[in-house]
């Protein structure tokens, strides 16, 4: 699983994303719209993560999607 697959199937993955990070709002999900950098920025804003920590969170989530698929 890579980010391109998530971006291309955004409608499927946005619910999974919201389930993983419950502090993300509907507006956040709309603004992210499949863009990894926007997800990182939103995680920083909502959770107070440093950029590197947010990147690690996203990477772990992508890996978990690979195992779930």
C-alpha positions, 0 to 999 in steps of 0.5 A, a space after each residue: 500500500 502506498 499513498 497513491 493508492 489511498 489518494 486514488 481511493 479516497 472515498 474508501 479511505 477517508 472513513 478509515 482515516 476518520 476512525 483512526 484520528 477522531 479529532 479530525 473534523 468533516 472540514 479537515 477530511 474535505 480539506 485533506 482530499 487525499 493529500 498526504 501533506 495536508 493530512 500531516 498538517 491537520 494532525 499537527 493542528 488537531 493533535 499538537 504533533 511535531 511534523 516528524 511525529 505526524 509523518 510517523 503517524 501517517 506512515 504507521 497508518 499506511 502500513 496498517 492499511 496494507 495489513 487490513 487489505 
